[in-house]
């Protein structure tokens, strides 16, 4: 059971326009070099018109440096986004709300009696022993599963099965493991801020 988290929504111009803007004048880079730039930058080169007064090879080296720094920043940013999502999931669950911020269905009378008999809290927070949510620990729950992609999951099969029971099998369901549009926007905002900060730190533009 896993929720793919692919957060690669960096605006096309987040660094490229700032990178190129210092070199914009009259002389044009040869078309062959422009094509090389576009192949190297991939989707980040769409819609960019490049003009420069400097030597085109110097610009290419600068863009290559930018691309390398961007790749590293995205990998770090996506992992950080995974930590942020994990924290949001745990916080919402402990508050007794699902990933859409709706209250969990109440426990059955039989289960409530069991909790009371054992002296446990009766709040609907999916925290009987703490092991299930405890298996959502950053170092084991967040794994890289592709380029600029991580997967958030449970570190142990037993706890994964408990999560599956709550999320899918049980009736009523208590869907704690996921994220809605609002959460995605919050994470994307943090992600983009992180990317820009990392590129500034790499001194791609000053």
C-alpha positions in Angstrom: 0.0 0.0 0.0 1.6 3.2 -1.1 0.8 6.7 -2.3 3.1 7.9 -5.1 4.2 11.4 -4.5 5.3 13.1 -7.7 5.9 16.8 -7.0 7.8 18.2 -9.9 5.8 21.4 -10.4 8.6 23.9 -10.8 7.4 26.8 -12.9 9.1 26.9 -16.3 10.8 30.2 -15.6 11.7 29.7 -11.9 15.4 29.7 -12.7 15.9 29.7 -16.4 14.6 33.3 -17.0 16.7 34.6 -14.1 19.7 32.6 -15.3 19.5 33.9 -18.9 18.3 37.5 -18.1 21.8 38.7 -17.1 23.0 37.8 -20.6 20.2 39.2 -22.8 21.5 41.7 -25.4 21.7 41.6 -29.2 23.9 38.8 -30.4 22.2 35.4 -30.9 23.5 32.0 -30.1 23.8 29.8 -33.2 20.7 27.6 -33.8 22.7 24.4 -33.2 23.7 25.5 -29.7 20.1 26.6 -28.9 18.9 23.1 -29.9 21.5 21.6 -27.6 20.3 23.8 -24.8 16.7 22.8 -25.3 17.6 19.1 -25.4 19.5 19.4 -22.2 16.9 21.4 -20.3 14.0 19.3 -21.6 10.7 20.7 -20.4 12.3 23.7 -18.7 13.4 25.0 -22.1 9.9 25.2 -23.6 9.0 28.7 -24.8 12.4 30.2 -23.9 14.0 32.6 -26.3 17.7 32.9 -25.7 19.9 35.9 -26.8 23.3 36.7 -25.4 26.2 39.0 -25.7 28.6 36.5 -24.2 30.4 33.6 -25.8 27.8 30.8 -26.4 30.0 28.1 -25.0 30.2 30.0 -21.7 26.4 30.2 -21.7 26.1 26.5 -22.3 28.4 25.7 -19.4 26.3 28.0 -17.2 23.1 26.3 -18.3 24.6 22.9 -17.7 25.6 24.0 -14.2 22.0 25.2 -13.7 20.6 21.9 -14.9 22.8 19.9 -12.6 22.0 22.0 -9.6 18.3 21.8 -10.5 18.4 18.0 -10.6 20.0 17.8 -7.2 17.5 20.4 -5.7 14.5 18.6 -7.1 15.6 15.3 -5.5 16.2 17.0 -2.2 12.9 18.9 -2.5 10.8 15.8 -3.3 12.2 14.0 -0.3 11.4 17.0 1.9 7.9 17.0 0.4 7.6 13.4 1.5 8.5 14.3 5.1 6.0 17.1 5.0 3.2 14.8 3.7 4.0 12.2 6.4 3.8 14.8 9.1 0.4 16.1 7.8 -1.0 12.5 7.7 0.1 11.8 11.2 -1.2 15.1 12.5 -4.6 14.8 10.9 -5.0 11.2 12.1 -4.1 12.1 15.6 -6.8 14.9 15.4 -9.3 12.2 14.4 -9.8 13.4 10.8 -9.2 11.7 7.5 -7.0 13.1 4.6 -9.9 15.2 3.4 -10.2 16.7 6.9 -13.5 15.0 7.6 -14.0 13.4 11.1 -13.5 9.7 11.3 -16.5 7.5 11.8 -16.9 6.7 15.5 -15.7 3.4 16.9 -18.2 0.6 17.4 -19.7 0.1 20.9 -17.9 -3.1 21.3 -14.5 -1.6 20.4 -15.1 1.4 22.7 -15.8 -1.0 25.6 -12.6 -2.9 24.8 -10.6 0.4 24.9 -12.3 1.5 28.2 -11.6 -1.9 29.8 -7.9 -1.7 28.9 -7.7 1.9 30.1 -6.9 3.3 26.6 -8.0 6.6 25.1 -11.3 6.4 23.2 -10.6 9.2 20.7 -10.9 8.0 17.1 -7.2 8.5 16.2 -6.3 5.0 15.0 -3.8 4.8 17.9 -4.4 1.5 19.7 -0.8 0.5 20.2 0.9 3.3 18.1 2.6 0.7 16.0 0.8 1.4 12.8 1.4 5.2 12.7 4.8 4.5 14.2 5.7 2.5 11.1 5.3 5.7 9.2 8.8 6.9 10.1 10.7 9.1 7.6 13.9 6.9 7.2 11.9 3.8 6.4 8.6 5.0 5.1 10.0 7.3 2.4 11.9 5.6 -0.5 13.0 6.8 -3.9 11.2 4.9 -6.6 12.2 6.8 -9.7 13.6 10.0 -11.1 12.1 12.9 -9.0 9.7 10.4 -7.4 9.3 9.0 -4.0 6.9 6.5 -2.4 5.4 6.9 1.0 4.6 3.6 2.7 4.7 1.5 5.8 8.0 0.1 7.1 6.5 -3.3 8.2 4.0 -5.6 6.5 1.9 -6.1 9.7 1.3 -2.4 10.1 0.7 -2.1 6.3 -2.1 -4.7 6.7 -3.6 -2.7 9.6 -3.6 0.4 7.4 -5.2 -1.5 4.6 -7.9 -2.6 7.0 -8.7 0.9 8.1 -8.3 2.5 4.7 -10.1 -0.1 2.4 -11.5 -3.2 4.0 -13.3 -2.0 7.1 -16.8 -0.6 7.2 -16.9 2.3 7.9 -13.6 3.2 6.3 -11.3 5.6 7.9 -9.2 7.0 5.1 -6.2 8.5 6.7 -3.5 7.6 4.2 -3.5 10.1 1.3 -3.7 13.8 0.5 -6.3 16.1 -1.0 -5.9 19.1 -3.4 -5.4 21.6 -0.5 -2.6 19.5 1.0 -1.0 19.1 -2.4 -1.0 22.9 -2.9 0.6 23.5 0.5 3.3 21.0 -0.3 3.9 22.3 -3.8 4.3 25.8 -2.4 6.9 24.6 0.1 8.5 22.6 -2.7 8.9 25.6 -5.1 10.2 27.8 -2.3 12.8 25.1 -1.4 13.9 24.8 -5.1 14.4 28.5 -5.5 16.3 28.7 -2.2 18.6 25.8 -3.3 19.3 27.4 -6.6 20.2 30.7 -5.0 22.4 28.8 -2.6 24.1 27.2 -5.6 24.8 30.7 -6.8 23.4 30.0 -10.2 22.3 33.6 -10.2 23.3 36.3 -7.7 
